[in-house]
Amino acid sequence: MVASTLSLIGSSFIVLCYILFKDLRKFSFKLVFYLALSDMLCSFFNIIGDPSTGFFCYAQGYSTHFFCVASFLWTTTIAFTLHRTVVQHKTDVEDLEPVFHLYVWGMHVFHVDLSFVVMPCPFLHCHHSLQFITLVVHFGTFYAPLWGAILYNGFTYLQVIRMLKNATRMAAGMSDRAHQSDARPDMRALNRWGYYPLILIGSWAFGTINRIHDLIEPGHKIFWLSFLDVGTAALMGLFNSIAYGLNSSVRRAIYERLDLIWPERLRRLDLPLRISKVRGKQEESEMVPLKFQEQQQ
C-alpha cells in the first residue's frame, strides 16, 4: 500500500507537470507523460486491493495487469525513439505516435484475449491457489514481454550511448577546451540512460524469482521473497517518475513558475533557487537528441 501510494504520487506529479506547463508538451516528453499515466493508473488499481471473488476481482486484476504492461511497453517506445533519432538519424518519430499507441494498447489486448482462450480468468488475483496452468499463462502474458522489453531497452540504450560517446570524442578532438567542458554535462546525461533498464530489472527481478519458485514448489510461500516481490513491483511508478520525468526540463519549468510567484521582498533570499535554476539551464535533458531534433524542425 505504501509503495503503491509513493508511485501514485510520483507519477501523478509528472502527469500534472505535463498538464500545467505548456513548454513540456513536446513529443520528447509526451512519451514520458504516457508512461507516467500508465504508472499512475496501475498504482491506483493496486491501492484498491484484491477483491476476493466475482466481477470486481476480474476488473481489478485486468486493470492492474493492463496498465502495468502498458508501463514497461512505453519504456520500449522511448528507447526506440532515441535509437531511431540518434543511431538511425531519422526525423519521423512524431509521425509514429499512432503506431506506438497501437503497439502498446494492442499488444496487451492481444495477450489477454489469448490467455482467455486457455482459462476464464488468467490473473493471479482471481485464484487463491496458484495452479500450474495459471502461472504458465501469467508467464506468457506478463513476464515474457517484460523481459523482452528489458533486453530490448538494454541493447538499444547501449547502442545509443556508444554512438553519442563516439561522436562526443570526435567533436572533443576537433574543439577547444571550452567546448570540451561544455560536453561534460551531456556525458553525465548519457550515462544516466544506462540505468534505465535497471529500473525494470529492480522492479521485477524478485517477482520473476517468486513465480519460478511457485512453479517449482507450489503451495510453499517464502515470506521475504513475497514481500520483496510486492514491494519492488509497486515502486516501479516512483522509479520511472524520478528517472524519466524529473529531468532538467521539468525542473526548469518548476523553477520558472516558482520564480513568478516568489514574493518580491524575498527575492534577495532566493539565491539557492536561482543557482539551481542556472544549473538546470546548463544541464541537458535526458532527451537531448529529441530536443535537438525538435529545434531543427
C-alpha positions in Angstrom: 0.0 0.0 0.0 2.8 2.5 1.0 4.9 1.6 -2.1 1.9 2.0 -4.4 1.0 5.3 -2.8 4.5 6.6 -3.4 4.3 5.5 -7.0 0.9 7.1 -7.4 2.2 10.4 -6.0 5.3 10.4 -8.2 3.6 9.5 -11.5 0.7 11.9 -10.7 3.3 14.7 -10.3 4.7 14.1 -13.8 1.2 14.0 -15.3 0.3 17.2 -13.5 3.5 18.9 -14.8 2.7 17.9 -18.3 -0.8 19.4 -18.0 0.3 22.6 -16.3 3.5 23.5 -18.2 3.0 24.2 -21.9 6.7 24.1 -22.5 6.8 20.4 -21.7 4.1 19.5 -24.3 6.6 18.3 -26.9 6.9 14.8 -28.3 10.1 14.2 -26.3 8.1 14.5 -23.1 4.8 13.2 -24.4 6.0 9.6 -24.3 7.1 10.2 -20.6 3.6 11.5 -20.0 2.0 8.3 -21.4 4.4 6.3 -19.2 3.5 8.3 -16.1 -0.2 8.0 -16.9 0.1 4.2 -17.1 2.1 4.1 -13.9 -0.5 6.3 -12.1 -3.4 4.1 -13.1 -1.5 0.9 -12.3 -0.7 2.2 -8.8 -4.3 3.3 -8.3 -5.7 -0.1 -9.0 -3.0 -1.7 -6.8 -4.1 0.5 -3.9 -7.7 -0.6 -4.4 -6.6 -4.1 -3.3 -7.5 -7.6 -4.3 -11.3 -8.3 -4.1 -12.0 -11.9 -3.2 -14.3 -13.1 -5.9 -16.6 -12.1 -8.7 -16.6 -9.3 -11.2 -14.5 -6.9 -9.1 -11.8 -9.4 -8.8 -11.7 -9.7 -12.6 -11.9 -5.9 -13.1 -9.1 -5.1 -10.6 -6.8 -7.8 -12.0 -7.4 -6.8 -15.6 -6.9 -3.1 -14.9 -3.7 -3.6 -12.9 -2.3 -6.0 -15.5 -3.3 -3.8 -18.4 -1.6 -0.6 -17.1 1.4 -2.4 -15.7 2.2 -4.0 -19.1 1.5 -0.6 -20.8 4.0 1.0 -18.5 7.0 -1.1 -19.5 5.9 -1.1 -23.1 6.0 2.7 -23.1 9.7 2.5 -22.0 10.4 0.5 -25.1 8.9 3.3 -27.3 11.2 5.8 -25.5 14.2 3.6 -26.2 13.1 3.1 -29.8 12.6 6.8 -30.4 16.1 7.6 -29.0 17.6 4.9 -31.2 15.8 6.0 -34.3 16.8 9.6 -33.7 20.5 9.1 -32.7 21.6 5.9 -34.4 19.5 5.9 -37.5 19.3 9.7 -37.9 15.6 9.6 -38.7 13.3 12.6 -38.1 9.9 11.0 -38.5 9.5 9.9 -34.8 6.5 12.2 -34.2 4.7 10.5 -37.1 5.0 7.2 -35.4 2.8 8.2 -32.4 -0.3 6.3 -33.6 1.9 3.3 -34.2 3.1 3.5 -30.6 -0.4 3.6 -29.3 -1.4 0.6 -31.4 1.7 -1.3 -30.2 1.2 -0.5 -26.5 -2.5 -0.9 -26.1 -2.9 -3.6 -28.9 -0.1 -5.8 -27.6 -1.8 -6.1 -24.2 -5.3 -6.7 -25.5 -3.8 -9.5 -27.8 -2.1 -11.2 -24.9 -5.1 -11.0 -22.5 -7.5 -12.2 -25.2 -5.2 -15.1 -26.0 -5.0 -16.1 -22.3 -8.8 -16.2 -22.0 -8.7 -19.0 -24.6 -6.8 -21.1 -22.1 -8.8 -20.2 -18.9 -11.7 -17.9 -17.8 -9.7 -15.6 -15.6 -5.9 -15.7 -16.2 -5.0 -13.2 -13.4 -3.2 -14.3 -10.2 -5.6 -12.1 -8.2 -8.5 -14.4 -9.1 -7.0 -17.6 -7.7 -6.4 -18.4 -4.1 -4.3 -21.4 -5.0 -1.8 -20.9 -7.7 -2.3 -23.7 -10.2 0.3 -24.6 -12.7 -1.7 -23.5 -15.7 -2.4 -20.1 -14.1 1.4 -19.5 -13.6 2.2 -20.6 -17.1 -0.4 -18.3 -18.6 0.8 -15.4 -16.4 4.4 -16.0 -17.5 3.3 -15.9 -21.1 1.2 -12.8 -20.9 3.3 -10.8 -18.5 6.8 -11.9 -17.7 7.7 -12.9 -21.2 7.0 -9.5 -22.7 8.5 -7.9 -19.6 11.9 -9.5 -20.0 11.7 -9.0 -23.8 11.3 -5.2 -23.0 14.2 -5.3 -20.6 16.6 -7.0 -23.1 15.4 -4.6 -25.9 15.9 -1.5 -23.7 19.3 -2.6 -22.6 20.6 -3.3 -26.1 19.1 -0.1 -27.5 20.5 2.2 -24.8 23.9 0.5 -25.2 23.9 1.4 -28.9 22.7 5.0 -28.3 25.3 5.6 -25.6 28.1 4.1 -27.7 27.1 6.2 -30.7 26.9 9.5 -28.7 30.2 8.8 -26.8 32.0 8.2 -30.1 30.5 11.4 -31.6 31.5 13.4 -28.5 35.0 12.1 -28.6 35.4 13.1 -32.2 33.9 16.5 -31.5 36.2 17.0 -28.5 39.3 16.1 -30.6 38.4 18.9 -33.0 37.3 21.6 -30.5 39.0 23.7 -27.8 38.8 23.2 -24.1 35.7 25.4 -23.7 33.7 23.1 -25.9 35.1 20.0 -24.1 34.0 21.3 -20.7 30.5 22.1 -22.2 30.2 18.4 -23.2 30.7 17.0 -19.7 27.1 17.6 -18.6 26.0 15.9 -21.8 28.0 12.8 -20.9 26.5 12.7 -17.4 23.1 12.7 -19.0 24.1 9.9 -21.4 25.5 7.8 -18.5 22.1 8.0 -16.7 20.5 6.3 -19.7 22.4 3.2 -18.9 20.5 2.9 -15.6 17.0 3.0 -17.2 16.8 -0.8 -18.0 17.8 -1.4 -14.3 14.5 0.1 -13.2 12.6 -2.8 -14.7 15.1 -5.3 -13.5 15.0 -4.0 -10.0 11.2 -3.8 -10.0 10.5 -7.3 -11.3 13.5 -9.5 -10.5 12.0 -10.7 -7.2 8.6 -11.1 -8.8 10.2 -13.3 -11.5 12.1 -15.4 -8.9 8.9 -15.7 -6.9 6.9 -17.0 -9.8 9.6 -19.5 -10.7 9.6 -20.7 -7.1 5.8 -21.1 -7.3 6.3 -23.3 -10.3 8.9 -25.5 -8.6 7.3 -25.7 -5.2 3.6 -24.8 -5.5 1.9 -24.1 -2.2 5.1 -23.2 -0.4 5.5 -19.4 0.1 8.6 -17.6 1.2 7.7 -14.5 3.2 10.7 -12.3 2.4 10.6 -13.2 -1.3 6.8 -12.4 -1.5 7.4 -9.2 0.4 10.2 -8.0 -2.0 8.1 -9.2 -4.9 5.1 -6.9 -4.0 7.2 -4.0 -2.7 9.6 -3.6 -5.6 6.9 -4.1 -8.2 4.8 -1.4 -6.6 7.7 1.1 -6.6 8.1 0.9 -10.4 6.0 4.0 -10.9 8.1 6.0 -8.4 11.4 4.9 -10.1 10.1 5.8 -13.5 8.9 9.2 -12.4 12.3 10.0 -11.0 14.4 8.6 -13.8 12.3 9.6 -16.8 10.2 12.5 -15.5 12.4 14.6 -13.2 14.8 15.8 -16.0 16.2 19.3 -16.3 13.3 20.5 -18.5 10.8 19.7 -15.7 13.0 21.2 -13.0 13.5 24.4 -15.1 9.7 24.7 -15.7 9.1 24.4 -11.9 11.8 26.9 -11.1 10.4 29.4 -13.6 6.9 29.0 -12.2 8.1 29.4 -8.6 10.1 32.5 -9.6 6.9 34.1 -10.8 5.0 33.6 -7.6 8.0 34.2 -5.3 7.3 37.3 -3.1 9.2 40.4 -4.1 10.5 41.0 -0.6 12.0 37.5 -0.5 13.7 37.6 -4.0 17.0 38.6 -2.4 16.9 35.5 -0.3 16.3 33.0 -3.2 19.9 32.6 -4.1 19.8 28.7 -3.8 16.8 28.7 -6.1 18.5 30.8 -8.7 21.7 28.8 -8.5 19.7 25.6 -9.1 17.8 27.3 -12.0 21.1 28.2 -13.7 22.4 24.7 -13.3 19.2 23.4 -14.8 19.7 25.5 -17.9 23.3 24.3 -18.2 22.4 20.6 -18.0 21.0 18.8 -20.9 17.8 16.9 -20.6 17.6 13.2 -20.7 16.0 13.6 -24.1 18.9 15.6 -25.6 18.7 14.2 -29.1 14.9 14.6 -29.3 15.1 18.3 -28.1 17.8 18.9 -30.7 15.5 17.3 -33.4 12.6 19.5 -32.4 14.7 22.6 -32.6 15.7 21.7 -36.1 12.1 21.2 -37.2 
